[in-house]
Amino acid sequence: MSSQTLQHCPCDFCGRDELAFSYLPDGSTRGLKVHVCRYCGLVQSTPRIARTRERHAAAVSGGADWGNVRYGKGFRTGAAMAALSRHADLTGNLALLDVGSNRGSFARAFLEAARGAQLTAVEPDERFAASCAGMPRTELVQARTEHTTFADASFDIVHSCHTIEHLAAPFAALKDHARVLKTNGLLVIDAPNIALIGGEDIVEEWFIDKHLFHFSARTLSRMIEAAGFEIVEQNDPADAINLLFVARKSGAPLETVAADPAESAAAMALMNRYQHTRARNLAALEMVARELEALKPKRVALWGAGRLFDMLVREGGYDPGTLSLLIDVHLKKHMAERHGVALAAPDALNDDTADVVVVMSRGFAEEISAEVRARAPGAEIILYADLLGRARLGRAA
Ligand SMILES: [Zn+2]
């Protein structure tokens, strides 16, 4: 089969041949194209190449080739456990299927909280086995979730965290989650929220190569319900980063999916806004870079060496050699340096080593700022959002 025939594929949700090309991601190594379904509004990338088993070296990029350092997933364990405890009695003899266990952060927290539970962990990556060796009450199935065949009605709970967006056929996967759940069984599912791309601050490529589906609260909740669930806890509307739903198995999957012209129009408008905002912000990054370089001779520390920092260097032409310190708690576990600057831990700030700390984070700006104030009370704090805002005003003037 040629790659051309794969370009014409039906929508995974409604099954119709209604995919409208919307966007070519920046720096995709897979040649992915983003489409909006004109019928149901689901945003999806094609071609839907199944993920290969080859592993790349740990890398951080602001472009579409990003995704080898999955440091975001462990942060969601607390939210998933809190949601689960609101809807399940964790003291019972529960059987839980953990889809995409990654390094076992959720698995460990669940087994700790649910002392009588059995856990089945599905994870293709052998690093899970390494990090969870000897974990009690656990069966590891080292496979992709699409290749598993569990018996009908064999679990009380299915947990799926930042996995469904990677799958070649997410609707089928959700229907399979319903099939393997017992009557009234619970689904706890978490996925990236496409609402994030509507933000004013976006500079990194959101449509990364590892994600084939890009859900809104509306499209993911409709897909969950159509797969045979009743949603018992909606996503938090204040969270533009994640979509966490809790749903209960309630009946048979729908035979047909209804049209959603309002969602389709909203998705197309969101895609247009994203491309416009991102182009404007990439242009503003040059001014951000000059403002930071002009802080010399002050000693400048930058906290957050991930995708925003990558875009600042690559698109803004920022000279990282002007930094006194580059701090990143999570990336430091995976790599020694970024753009030629050694990565440091937060305690490097303790001994009056910086006059200014630039917080290069959106989601964790408040937490990082609080830690900076505790470790370096005399240091001035500059937030990425403020830098970008000033640069945009400068460009508009
Ligand atoms: Zn569709």
Boltz pocket constraint, residues with backbone or C-beta under 6 A from the ligand:
constraints:
  - pocket:
      binder: B
      contacts: [[A, 11], [A, 12], [A, 13], [A, 14], [A, 15], [A, 16], [A, 18], [A, 37], [A, 38], [A, 39], [A, 40], [A, 41], [A, 42]]
      max_distance: 6.0
